[in-house]
Amino acid sequence: MRTNLADWLWLCARCVLLLMACAFTPMSAAAAATAAATAPVVVIPLKGAIGPASADFVVRSLARAAVEHAQLAVLELDTPGGLDLSMRSIIQAMLASPVPVAVFIAPSGARAASAGTYITYASHIAAMAPGTNIGAASPVQLGIGGGADREGKSASGSDAQSTETRKQMQDAAAYIRGLAQLRGRNVQWAERAVREAVALSATEALEQKVIDLTATDVPDLLAKLDGRHVTTASGAHVLATKNAPLVVLQPDWRSRFLATITDPSVALILMMIGMYGLFFEFANPGMVLPGVAGAICLLVGLFALQLLPINFVGLGLIVLGLGFLVAEMFLPTFGSLGIGGVIAFAIGALMLIDTDVPGFGVPVGVVIGLALFTALFVFTVSGVALKARKRPVVSGSEAMLGSIGVMLAHENIGDSAWARVRGERWRVQAAAPRALPQEGARVRVLSRHGLTLTVEPIDEARDS
C-alpha cells in the first residue's frame, strides 16, 4: 500500500512538472522572440572616398553596435574607392565583428567601386539598390611613374609590367578571392573585377551571385532579411529585423575633424601656416602668438600627412621651397631664391600625395593659388625690407652723422667747445687742427666719440 502511495505521489509530481514546463515553454519562446525583435539595427552611412577618417568612423561604429547588442549593422555604401590601408581596416573590423554586417549599396545611383567592391565581398550580407553598380576593383598604380595600360605596357613604353605592378595585382586578386571563398560568392567574377576592372549593375550582380539580394531602401532590406540565418565570429544568429528599431549613426566631432585635416589640401595649408608661424616667432622673439599657432598647425599637418600616402621627395621639395622663400626675405637676391622656392614648392605639392585614388590628390588650382599667394607675400616683405635698408638711420649714434648744428658761445675746454645739435647741447671739436667756428656758425657732424662730436663748418665743406 505504501509503495502504491509513493508511486502515485511521484506520478502526480511528474505531471505537475510536465504541465509547468508546457505552460512556460511558449512564454519563454515568445519572450525570446520579443527580445530579438527589439534589438536595434544600426545603420552606418559611408559616402565618398574611403580614407583614415571614414575607416575610423566605421570601425568605432561597429564597436558601438557590439556594445549596444545590435542584431545587425547596415553599412550604407556609396564610394568611388579609397586607400588600401583604410579599406583593410574596415574589412578586418567587419570580419571580427560579433554583429552581422550587411553592406547595402544605396541609394539608386550609388556605386561600390574599387575598395567598395572588397568591402561588399567581405560583408556577411551583400545587397544593392536598383540603379547601382559594383566593380572596377583594379589596384591603382602608386607614385608618379605612371601605371600600366590595358595592354600591359608601362608608361615608359616597356613591354612588361613592372614588378611592383604585378605584385600589387597578385596581392589584390588573392585578397578578394579569399573574401569571396569565405562568403561563398562568385570567385571568378571577383578576380575579373580586379584584373580586368569589370563592373556589374544590381540585376547582373544578383544573377551572378555577387550579392545576396536587392532592395529599394533600408526598410525594404530589413523586411527581406527577417528570419535569415547568419554566422559571425561570435556564432550563429537568426535575424528578426522586420519591425526592429533603426539607429542611424552619424560622424561625431572626432570623425569630422579627422576628415577635415586628412584632406591633402588642408594638410598642406596647415603645414605652410605652421612653418611661417615659427619663422615669424624666430624673427621676432616674444610675439608668442605666431609661435604657438605655428607649432599647433605644423604638428596637426604632420599628423595628417602621416595618415596619408605621401611622397617624401615631394615633401622635401615643399620644405626646400619654403626655405628658399624665407631666405629671400633676409637675403634679397633679386628674386633668384624666391622664384626657385616657388618652383620647388609647386612641384613638391603636385608630387606630395603618392596615389591616384579619387579624392586624395591636391588640385592643381590649389597648388597654383598657394604658390602665387606665397610668392606675392614673400616678394612684398622682401621689397619692404629692401626699402627699409635704404632709409637713413633715425636713432642711435649713427643718426647723428650728417646732422646740422649751431655753435654756442665759446667756453674753451681745451681744444673743444659747445654746439646745439638736434635741440641738444653737445661738446664738439674740429675735424682738423684749426680753430673752431665762432658763435652762431653752422657746422655738420662728421663723427661721434662718446659724448663728443667731430664737426666741420658747413661753408668749408661745400667749398671742398
Beta strands, then each sheet from edge to edge (+ up, - down):
strand 1: 41-47
strand 2: 72-78
strand 3: 101-105
strand 4: 111-113
strand 5: 125-128
strand 6: 133-135
strand 7: 199-201
strand 8: 213-214
strand 9: 229-232
strand 10: 235-238
strand 11: 246-248
strand 12: 404-407
strand 13: 416-421
strand 14: 424-430
strand 15: 442-449
strand 16: 452-457
sheet 1: 8+ 5+ 3+ 2+ 1+ 11+
sheet 2: 4+ 6+ 7-
sheet 3: 9+ 10-
sheet 4: 12+ 13- 14+ 16+ 15- 12+
end
